Amino acid sequence: MNYKFFTQNKTNTPQTQPIPGREKEMIKGRSGGWMFDAGIWQMLRRCLLIGTAKSTYYAGKQELTEDFVGVLQKGIAENPAKVAEEILYASDGRAINNSAPILALVLLSMGETPEAKKAFQEIFPQVIRTGSHFYEWLSYTKSMRGFGKVIREVGKTWLSREDVKGLAYQLLKYQQRQGFSNRDALRLFHVKPPTENHRQLFEWVVKGWEELPAEIPSEALAQIWWYEWLKRNPDKTHEAITKGHLTHEMAAPVGKMDKEAWQLLFNEMPIGAMLRNLGSLTELGVLQTNNTRRNLDRVEAVLNDKKHLRKGRIHPIDVLKALKTYQSGGSLGRSQKTWTPVPRIVDILEKAVELSFDVVEPTGKVFTHAVDVSGSMSSLVHSVGLSCCEIATTMALVTAKAEKNYMIRGFANDFRDLGITAKDSFSSAVAKASNQNFGGTDASVAYDWMIKHNFKADIVCFWTDSESWAGYKHPSQALAEYRKKVNPNVKVVYVTLAPYQITLVDPNDPLSWDLGGFDPGIPRIIQMLAMDEL
């Protein structure tokens, strides 16, 4: 009997313990496992892209948001210009929605240095693009800091922009939100109209029009004139929509809506509104297989055009959410309506999911996609029942569809075949992965399986919340073993799909990367890493 088992150098460490000698680089996750510290900047990007307003499997939204605010404050104190860059990056169609960037914008305005105030003012108009954004920003600002000089300056500038027609559109479409009205905003910021068109617009906001002008005052106020005309002539909704180019938000509250009115709205409906209203349009008969071919052609022309998707800042998760909701016939989501899904629309949405991600031509490399299907990935991240696992599967599949040599398997406490190939639809792939959510999380099992089967991958992609805790060795230790026995040059990407400050990437490993989840550009970044283009 001897103590060699204790005194010899150990190459493996249970994930419930930090790696010996590297304790200062690691932190304990909420699952009890020890992972490397991702740092405040990676944490900030994750929070901005994913958001923290929904609870995860391991943490409530209050705790997550407190962590988000904490890293924001550290980042603002350290480098406010970099925080501003991250806010802009997320706000430009990469975040799951604009709420997290707006909250971060408010925190940036609260920075104590002149650099923080300057950074806030510079990015404000690029983040606060719509009336809805404006009122959400007002609500957070009122609750968190109040309306000082810097706030009044940006608010006044936003409400007196040179593009009066665009401003009138926003003030008509979003007349009140978040406990504020247009009138409240004008009074709060004491906006002086810079032009006659501004004066007439502000007068309408504050007083309304007791008497409808005999003629449209100007092109900038044309939509407002037709809105007021419709209020007085609700039976003439079709004429108001046609001549006034009114949107659903403008016409529905004051006009009489029928199938023809919805048809007229559909003819000019923007891409975001179209995506949200596919179920309603189907229920109303505007979108049907047998008699609305021209309408279906328009849906395809809009939703299956990458330029339209990018210009409308349509996030892939919004398309996936629309697909799942539409297929449900109204049983998911907040709609009170029910409908029979049109097969062609389902096909259009399937293609739109793929197009909304950014991918390039096949690289010719061999890919392993390891999708976390453990119990923690079953947690919902949005209101229509999308789970982390479903989103992870979608992102893995869109990457696989761009390649010829790939493998998609799921990991929990083993590495299992999900039966998913590039021929799967996103719906079928999501269904296959969703039925696998059980067990603890051990990312190292993917490497163990590839070692056992001598599977030589050029790049391994993990899609996970990074809470790996169940294994007898850390993923970085298993990776070292894989490189020693199978492929010394393998590259590894961990795509973290939860707003945690942990990573499975060894910071000393130049061939491993950590990417923030839900970014539509991730599939292309992975391809570029595979080709040494980054």
C-alpha positions as CSV (number, residue, x, y, z in Angstrom):
1,M,0.0,0.0,0.0
2,N,1.3,3.5,-0.9
3,Y,0.2,7.0,-1.5
4,K,1.2,7.4,-5.2
5,F,-2.5,8.0,-6.1
6,F,-2.3,11.2,-4.0
7,T,1.2,12.4,-4.6
8,Q,1.4,12.0,-8.4
9,N,0.5,14.9,-10.7
10,K,-3.2,14.9,-11.5
11,T,-4.4,15.8,-15.0
12,N,-8.1,15.8,-14.2
13,T,-10.2,17.6,-11.6
14,P,-13.9,17.2,-10.8
15,Q,-15.8,20.2,-12.1
16,T,-17.1,20.9,-8.6
17,Q,-13.6,22.0,-7.7
18,P,-11.3,24.6,-9.3
19,I,-8.3,23.4,-11.2
20,P,-5.3,23.3,-8.8
21,G,-3.0,26.3,-9.3
22,R,-5.7,28.3,-11.3
23,E,-8.1,29.1,-8.5
24,K,-7.7,32.9,-9.0
25,E,-8.8,32.6,-12.7
26,M,-12.0,30.6,-11.8
27,I,-15.3,31.4,-10.2
28,K,-18.0,29.1,-8.9
29,G,-21.1,29.0,-11.1
30,R,-24.7,28.9,-9.8
31,S,-24.8,25.2,-10.6
32,G,-21.9,24.5,-8.2
33,G,-19.4,23.9,-10.9
34,W,-16.2,25.9,-11.3
35,M,-15.5,27.7,-14.5
36,F,-13.2,30.4,-15.7
37,D,-14.1,34.0,-15.1
38,A,-15.3,35.5,-18.4
39,G,-14.6,39.1,-17.2
40,I,-16.9,42.1,-17.3
41,W,-16.7,42.9,-21.0
42,Q,-17.8,39.4,-22.1
43,M,-20.5,39.5,-19.4
44,L,-21.6,42.9,-20.6
45,R,-22.0,41.7,-24.2
46,R,-24.0,38.7,-23.2
47,C,-26.3,40.8,-21.1
48,L,-26.9,43.2,-23.9
49,L,-27.5,40.5,-26.5
50,I,-29.5,38.1,-24.4
51,G,-31.1,40.4,-21.9
52,T,-31.8,39.7,-18.2
53,A,-35.5,40.5,-18.0
54,K,-36.4,36.7,-18.0
55,S,-35.3,34.3,-15.3
56,T,-33.1,31.4,-16.2
57,Y,-32.9,27.9,-14.7
58,Y,-30.3,29.0,-12.1
59,A,-31.2,32.6,-11.4
60,G,-34.1,35.0,-11.2
61,K,-34.5,38.1,-13.4
62,Q,-33.9,40.4,-10.4
63,E,-30.5,38.7,-9.6
64,L,-29.5,38.6,-13.2
65,T,-30.3,42.3,-13.7
66,E,-28.4,43.3,-10.6
67,D,-25.4,41.5,-12.1
68,F,-26.0,43.3,-15.4
69,V,-26.1,46.7,-13.7
70,G,-23.0,45.9,-11.7
71,V,-20.9,45.1,-14.7
72,L,-22.3,48.1,-16.5
73,Q,-21.2,50.4,-13.7
74,K,-17.7,48.8,-13.6
75,G,-17.4,49.2,-17.4
76,I,-18.6,52.8,-17.4
77,A,-16.1,53.7,-14.7
78,E,-13.3,51.9,-16.6
79,N,-14.0,52.8,-20.2
80,P,-17.3,54.5,-21.1
81,A,-16.5,54.7,-24.8
82,K,-16.2,50.9,-24.9
83,V,-19.5,50.6,-23.1
84,A,-21.1,52.9,-25.7
85,E,-19.6,50.7,-28.5
86,E,-21.1,47.6,-27.0
87,I,-24.5,49.2,-26.6
88,L,-24.4,50.2,-30.3
89,Y,-23.3,46.8,-31.3
90,A,-26.2,45.1,-29.5
91,S,-28.8,47.7,-30.5
92,D,-28.1,47.3,-34.2
93,G,-30.3,44.3,-34.7
94,R,-28.1,41.9,-32.7
95,A,-29.8,42.0,-29.3
96,I,-33.0,39.9,-28.9
97,N,-34.7,43.2,-28.4
98,N,-33.7,46.8,-27.7
99,S,-34.7,46.9,-24.0
100,A,-31.3,45.8,-22.6
101,P,-29.4,48.4,-24.7
102,I,-31.9,51.1,-23.6
103,L,-31.4,50.2,-19.9
104,A,-27.6,50.3,-20.5
105,L,-28.0,53.7,-22.2
106,V,-29.6,55.1,-19.0
107,L,-26.8,53.7,-16.8
108,L,-24.3,55.3,-19.2
109,S,-26.0,58.7,-18.8
110,M,-25.5,58.3,-15.0
111,G,-21.7,57.9,-15.4
112,E,-19.9,60.5,-13.3
113,T,-17.2,61.5,-15.8
114,P,-17.6,63.9,-18.8
115,E,-16.5,61.1,-21.1
116,A,-19.5,59.0,-20.0
117,K,-21.9,61.9,-20.6
118,K,-20.4,62.6,-24.0
119,A,-20.6,58.9,-25.0
120,F,-24.3,58.8,-24.0
121,Q,-25.1,61.9,-26.1
122,E,-23.3,60.6,-29.1
123,I,-25.0,57.2,-29.4
124,F,-28.5,58.3,-28.1
125,P,-30.1,58.9,-31.6
126,Q,-28.7,55.6,-32.9
127,V,-30.2,53.6,-30.0
128,I,-33.4,55.5,-29.5
129,R,-34.8,55.1,-33.0
130,T,-38.6,54.9,-32.5
131,G,-41.3,56.4,-30.3
132,S,-41.5,53.1,-28.5
133,H,-37.8,53.3,-27.7
134,F,-38.2,56.9,-26.6
135,Y,-40.9,56.2,-24.1
136,E,-39.1,53.1,-22.7
137,W,-36.0,55.3,-22.2
138,L,-38.2,58.0,-20.5
139,S,-39.6,55.4,-18.1
140,Y,-36.3,54.0,-17.1
141,T,-34.8,57.5,-16.8
142,K,-37.6,58.7,-14.5
143,S,-37.2,55.7,-12.2
144,M,-33.4,55.6,-12.0
145,R,-32.1,59.1,-12.3
146,G,-34.5,62.0,-13.1
147,F,-34.2,64.6,-15.8
148,G,-31.1,66.7,-15.5
149,K,-29.4,68.9,-18.1
150,V,-27.9,66.1,-20.3
151,I,-31.2,64.3,-20.4
152,R,-33.1,67.4,-21.4
153,E,-30.6,68.2,-24.1
154,V,-31.0,64.8,-25.8
155,G,-34.8,64.7,-25.3
156,K,-35.2,68.2,-26.8
157,T,-33.0,67.2,-29.8
158,W,-34.9,64.0,-30.4
159,L,-38.2,65.9,-30.5
160,S,-37.0,68.7,-32.7
161,R,-35.2,66.6,-35.3
162,E,-35.0,68.0,-38.9
163,D,-37.0,65.1,-40.4
164,V,-40.5,66.4,-39.4
165,K,-42.3,63.8,-41.4
166,G,-40.4,61.0,-39.7
167,L,-41.1,62.6,-36.3
168,A,-44.8,63.0,-37.1
169,Y,-44.9,59.3,-38.0
170,Q,-43.4,58.3,-34.7
171,L,-45.6,60.6,-32.6
172,L,-48.8,59.4,-34.4
173,K,-47.9,55.7,-34.3
174,Y,-46.8,55.8,-30.6
175,Q,-49.1,58.4,-29.0
176,Q,-48.4,57.0,-25.5
177,R,-46.3,54.3,-23.9
178,Q,-44.8,53.4,-20.5
179,G,-47.0,55.9,-18.7
180,F,-46.0,58.8,-20.9
181,S,-47.8,60.6,-23.7
182,N,-46.5,62.8,-26.5
183,R,-47.9,65.8,-24.6
184,D,-46.0,64.8,-21.5
185,A,-42.8,64.6,-23.4
186,L,-43.2,68.0,-25.1
187,R,-43.9,69.7,-21.7
188,L,-41.1,67.8,-20.0
189,F,-38.5,69.0,-22.4
190,H,-39.9,72.5,-23.2
191,V,-39.3,71.9,-26.9
192,K,-39.4,75.1,-29.0
193,P,-40.5,74.3,-32.6
194,P,-37.7,75.1,-35.0
195,T,-40.0,75.3,-38.1
196,E,-43.6,76.0,-39.0
197,N,-44.2,72.3,-39.6
198,H,-42.8,71.5,-36.1
199,R,-45.1,74.2,-34.6
200,Q,-48.2,72.7,-36.3
201,L,-47.1,69.2,-35.2
202,F,-46.6,70.2,-31.6
203,E,-49.9,72.1,-31.6
204,W,-51.7,68.9,-32.7
205,V,-49.9,66.9,-30.0
206,V,-50.9,69.3,-27.2
207,K,-54.4,70.5,-28.3
208,G,-55.5,68.1,-31.0
209,W,-57.6,69.5,-33.9
210,E,-61.0,70.7,-32.9
211,E,-61.6,71.7,-36.5
212,L,-60.1,69.6,-39.3
213,P,-58.2,71.8,-41.7
214,A,-59.9,72.0,-45.1
215,E,-56.6,70.9,-46.8
216,I,-53.6,68.9,-45.7
217,P,-51.2,71.5,-44.1
218,S,-48.1,69.9,-45.5
219,E,-46.6,66.6,-46.7
220,A,-45.0,66.2,-43.3
221,L,-48.4,66.3,-41.6
222,A,-50.4,64.3,-44.2
223,Q,-50.7,61.1,-42.1
224,I,-52.0,63.1,-39.1
225,W,-54.5,64.9,-41.3
226,W,-55.9,61.5,-42.6
227,Y,-55.9,60.1,-39.1
228,E,-58.0,63.1,-37.9
229,W,-60.2,62.7,-41.0
230,L,-60.8,59.0,-40.2
231,K,-61.8,59.9,-36.6
232,R,-64.6,62.0,-38.1
233,N,-65.4,59.5,-40.8
234,P,-64.8,56.0,-39.3
235,D,-67.0,54.4,-42.1
236,K,-64.4,55.5,-44.6
237,T,-61.5,53.5,-43.2
238,H,-60.5,52.1,-46.7
239,E,-60.1,55.5,-48.1
240,A,-58.1,56.8,-45.2
241,I,-55.7,53.8,-45.3
242,T,-55.3,54.1,-49.1
243,K,-54.8,57.8,-49.4
244,G,-53.2,58.5,-46.0
245,H,-50.9,55.4,-45.9
246,L,-52.0,54.8,-42.3
247,T,-50.5,51.8,-40.4
248,H,-52.5,49.4,-38.2
249,E,-51.6,51.3,-35.0
250,M,-53.0,54.5,-36.6
251,A,-56.2,53.2,-38.3
252,A,-57.4,50.4,-35.9
253,P,-58.2,52.6,-32.8
254,V,-60.4,55.1,-34.8
255,G,-61.6,53.2,-37.9
256,K,-63.9,50.3,-38.6
257,M,-61.7,47.3,-39.5
258,D,-62.8,44.6,-41.8
259,K,-61.1,42.1,-44.1
260,E,-60.7,44.7,-46.9
261,A,-59.1,47.2,-44.4
262,W,-56.6,44.5,-43.4
263,Q,-55.9,43.8,-47.0
264,L,-55.1,47.4,-47.6
265,L,-52.9,47.5,-44.6
266,F,-51.1,44.4,-45.8
267,N,-50.3,45.9,-49.1
268,E,-47.9,48.3,-47.4
269,M,-47.2,46.5,-44.2
270,P,-43.6,46.8,-42.9
271,I,-41.7,43.6,-42.3
272,G,-41.9,43.7,-38.5
273,A,-45.7,44.2,-38.5
274,M,-46.1,41.5,-41.1
275,L,-44.1,39.0,-39.0
276,R,-46.3,39.8,-35.9
277,N,-49.6,39.6,-37.8
278,L,-49.3,36.5,-39.9
279,G,-51.7,34.6,-37.6
280,S,-54.3,37.4,-37.6
281,L,-54.0,37.9,-41.4
282,T,-54.6,34.1,-41.8
283,E,-57.6,34.1,-39.5
284,L,-59.1,37.1,-41.4
285,G,-58.7,35.4,-44.7
286,V,-56.1,37.8,-46.1
287,L,-53.6,34.9,-46.3
288,Q,-55.1,31.7,-47.6
289,T,-53.8,28.9,-49.8
290,N,-56.7,28.9,-52.3
291,N,-57.4,32.5,-53.1
292,T,-54.6,34.8,-52.0
293,R,-51.6,33.7,-54.1
294,R,-50.6,37.3,-54.7
295,N,-50.5,38.0,-51.0
296,L,-48.5,34.9,-50.3
297,D,-46.1,36.0,-53.0
298,R,-45.6,39.3,-51.2
299,V,-45.0,37.5,-47.8
300,E,-42.3,35.5,-49.5
301,A,-40.8,38.5,-51.3
302,V,-40.5,40.4,-48.0
303,L,-39.6,37.6,-45.5
304,N,-37.2,35.7,-47.7
305,D,-35.1,38.7,-48.7
306,K,-31.9,39.2,-46.6
307,K,-31.9,42.9,-47.3
308,H,-35.4,43.3,-46.0
309,L,-34.6,41.3,-42.9
310,R,-31.4,43.3,-42.2
311,K,-33.0,46.7,-42.9
312,G,-35.9,45.9,-40.6
313,R,-33.5,44.7,-37.9
314,I,-35.3,41.4,-37.7
315,H,-33.6,39.1,-35.2
316,P,-33.5,35.4,-36.0
317,I,-35.2,34.6,-32.7
318,D,-38.1,36.8,-33.7
319,V,-38.5,34.7,-36.8
320,L,-38.2,31.5,-34.9
321,K,-40.8,32.7,-32.4
322,A,-43.1,33.7,-35.3
323,L,-42.6,30.2,-36.8
324,K,-43.5,28.4,-33.6
325,T,-46.4,30.7,-32.9
326,Y,-47.8,30.5,-36.4
327,Q,-47.5,26.7,-36.5
328,S,-49.4,26.5,-33.2
329,G,-52.5,28.0,-34.8
330,G,-52.8,30.5,-32.0
331,S,-52.3,28.2,-29.0
332,L,-49.0,29.9,-28.2
333,G,-48.3,33.6,-27.7
334,R,-50.6,36.3,-26.7
335,S,-53.1,36.2,-29.6
336,Q,-56.7,35.7,-28.8
337,K,-57.3,34.4,-32.3
338,T,-57.0,30.9,-33.8
339,W,-56.2,30.0,-37.4
340,T,-55.3,27.0,-39.6
341,P,-51.7,27.5,-40.6
342,V,-51.0,27.9,-44.4
343,P,-48.2,25.4,-45.3
344,R,-46.5,27.8,-47.7
345,I,-46.2,30.4,-44.9
346,V,-44.6,27.8,-42.7
347,D,-42.1,27.1,-45.5
348,I,-41.4,30.8,-45.9
349,L,-40.8,31.2,-42.2
350,E,-38.4,28.2,-42.2
351,K,-36.4,29.8,-44.9
352,A,-36.5,33.2,-43.2
353,V,-35.0,31.7,-40.0
354,E,-32.0,30.6,-42.1
355,L,-31.7,33.8,-44.0
356,S,-31.8,36.0,-40.9
357,F,-28.5,34.5,-39.8
358,D,-25.2,35.6,-41.5
359,V,-23.4,32.7,-43.1
360,V,-21.0,32.3,-46.0
361,E,-20.1,29.5,-48.5
362,P,-19.0,26.1,-47.1
363,T,-15.6,26.1,-45.6
364,G,-14.8,22.4,-46.3
365,K,-13.9,21.9,-42.6
366,V,-15.2,19.2,-40.3
367,F,-17.6,20.6,-37.7
368,T,-18.8,19.0,-34.4
369,H,-21.8,20.8,-33.0
370,A,-22.4,19.9,-29.3
371,V,-25.8,21.2,-28.2
372,D,-26.4,21.4,-24.5
373,V,-29.6,19.3,-23.9
374,S,-29.3,19.2,-20.1
375,G,-32.2,20.1,-17.8
376,S,-31.0,23.7,-17.3
377,M,-31.4,24.4,-21.1
378,S,-35.1,23.7,-20.9
379,S,-35.7,27.1,-19.2
380,L,-37.7,29.6,-21.3
381,V,-36.1,32.7,-22.6
382,H,-39.1,34.3,-24.2
383,S,-42.9,34.6,-23.9
384,V,-43.9,32.1,-26.5
385,G,-42.1,29.1,-25.0
386,L,-38.7,29.2,-26.7
387,S,-36.1,27.4,-24.6
388,C,-32.4,27.8,-24.5
389,C,-32.1,24.4,-26.0
390,E,-34.4,25.3,-28.9
391,I,-32.5,28.4,-29.7
392,A,-29.2,26.5,-29.4
393,T,-30.4,23.8,-31.8
394,T,-31.5,26.5,-34.3
395,M,-28.2,28.2,-34.3
396,A,-26.3,24.9,-34.6
397,L,-28.5,23.8,-37.5
398,V,-28.1,27.0,-39.4
399,T,-24.4,26.7,-39.1
400,A,-24.6,23.0,-40.2
401,K,-26.8,23.8,-43.2
402,A,-23.9,26.1,-44.5
403,E,-21.5,23.2,-44.4
404,K,-21.0,19.7,-45.9
405,N,-19.0,18.0,-43.2
406,Y,-20.6,18.2,-39.8
407,M,-22.1,16.3,-36.8
408,I,-24.8,17.5,-34.4
409,R,-25.1,15.7,-31.1
410,G,-26.5,16.6,-27.7
411,F,-24.6,16.6,-24.4
412,A,-25.8,16.4,-20.8
413,N,-24.2,13.6,-18.7
414,D,-23.5,11.8,-22.0
415,F,-23.0,12.7,-25.7
416,R,-26.1,11.4,-27.5
417,D,-27.3,11.3,-31.1
418,L,-30.2,13.7,-31.6
419,G,-31.0,12.5,-35.1
420,I,-30.6,16.0,-36.5
421,T,-29.2,16.6,-40.0
422,A,-29.0,19.6,-42.3
423,K,-32.1,18.1,-44.1
424,D,-34.2,18.8,-41.0
425,S,-36.5,21.7,-40.9
426,F,-35.9,24.1,-38.0
427,S,-39.2,22.9,-36.6
428,S,-38.3,19.2,-36.7
429,A,-34.8,19.8,-35.3
430,V,-36.2,21.8,-32.4
431,A,-38.7,19.1,-31.7
432,K,-36.0,16.4,-31.6
433,A,-33.8,18.5,-29.2
434,S,-36.7,19.5,-27.0
435,N,-37.5,15.9,-26.1
436,Q,-34.0,15.4,-24.8
437,N,-33.9,17.9,-21.9
438,F,-32.8,15.9,-18.8
439,G,-29.7,15.1,-16.8
440,G,-26.7,17.1,-15.4
441,T,-24.3,19.2,-17.6
442,D,-20.9,17.8,-18.5
443,A,-19.3,19.4,-21.5
444,S,-16.3,17.1,-21.3
445,V,-18.3,14.1,-22.5
446,A,-18.2,15.5,-26.1
447,Y,-14.4,15.2,-26.1
448,D,-14.6,11.8,-24.5
449,W,-16.9,10.5,-27.2
450,M,-14.7,12.0,-30.0
451,I,-11.6,10.4,-28.4
452,K,-13.3,7.0,-28.1
453,H,-14.4,7.1,-31.8
454,N,-11.3,8.8,-33.1
455,F,-13.5,11.5,-34.6
456,K,-11.2,14.2,-36.0
457,A,-13.0,17.6,-36.1
458,D,-11.4,20.8,-37.3
459,I,-13.7,22.9,-35.1
460,V,-16.0,22.0,-32.2
461,C,-18.9,24.3,-31.4
462,F,-20.6,24.1,-28.0
463,W,-24.0,25.7,-27.7
464,T,-24.6,26.0,-23.9
465,D,-25.4,28.1,-20.8
466,S,-21.8,27.1,-19.7
467,E,-23.0,25.8,-16.3
468,S,-21.0,22.5,-16.6
469,W,-20.7,20.8,-13.2
470,A,-21.3,17.1,-13.4
471,G,-18.1,15.7,-14.8
472,Y,-15.0,14.2,-13.2
473,K,-12.7,16.5,-15.3
474,H,-13.0,20.0,-16.6
475,P,-13.8,20.6,-20.3
476,S,-10.4,22.3,-20.8
477,Q,-8.7,19.2,-19.4
478,A,-10.7,16.9,-21.7
479,L,-9.8,19.2,-24.6
480,A,-6.1,18.8,-23.8
481,E,-6.5,15.0,-23.9
482,Y,-8.4,15.2,-27.2
483,R,-5.6,17.3,-28.7
484,K,-3.0,14.9,-27.5
485,K,-4.8,11.8,-28.8
486,V,-6.7,12.9,-31.9
487,N,-6.2,16.4,-33.3
488,P,-3.6,18.8,-31.8
489,N,-4.9,21.7,-33.9
490,V,-8.6,21.5,-33.2
491,K,-10.4,24.9,-32.7
492,V,-13.2,25.2,-30.1
493,V,-15.9,27.8,-29.9
494,Y,-18.2,28.0,-26.8
495,V,-21.4,30.0,-27.6
496,T,-22.8,31.0,-24.2
497,L,-26.6,31.4,-24.2
498,A,-27.2,32.8,-20.8
499,P,-26.1,36.1,-19.2
500,Y,-23.6,34.6,-16.7
501,Q,-20.0,35.7,-16.0
502,I,-18.5,32.3,-16.6
503,T,-16.8,30.6,-19.5
504,L,-15.5,27.1,-20.4
505,V,-12.7,28.7,-22.4
506,D,-9.2,28.4,-20.8
507,P,-7.8,32.0,-21.2
508,N,-4.4,30.5,-21.9
509,D,-5.7,28.6,-25.0
510,P,-5.2,30.5,-28.2
511,L,-7.4,28.1,-30.2
512,S,-10.5,28.5,-28.1
513,W,-13.1,31.3,-28.2
514,D,-16.1,32.4,-26.2
515,L,-19.0,34.1,-28.1
516,G,-22.1,35.8,-26.7
517,G,-25.3,34.0,-27.7
518,F,-28.2,35.1,-29.9
519,D,-26.0,37.2,-32.2
520,P,-27.1,36.6,-35.8
521,G,-23.5,37.0,-36.9
522,I,-22.2,34.0,-34.9
523,P,-22.5,31.4,-37.6
524,R,-20.3,33.5,-39.9
525,I,-17.8,34.2,-37.2
526,I,-17.5,30.5,-36.6
527,Q,-16.8,29.9,-40.3
528,M,-14.2,32.7,-40.3
529,L,-12.5,31.2,-37.3
530,A,-12.4,27.8,-39.0
531,M,-10.7,29.5,-42.0
532,D,-8.2,31.5,-40.0
533,E,-9.8,34.7,-41.2
534,L,-10.1,36.3,-37.8
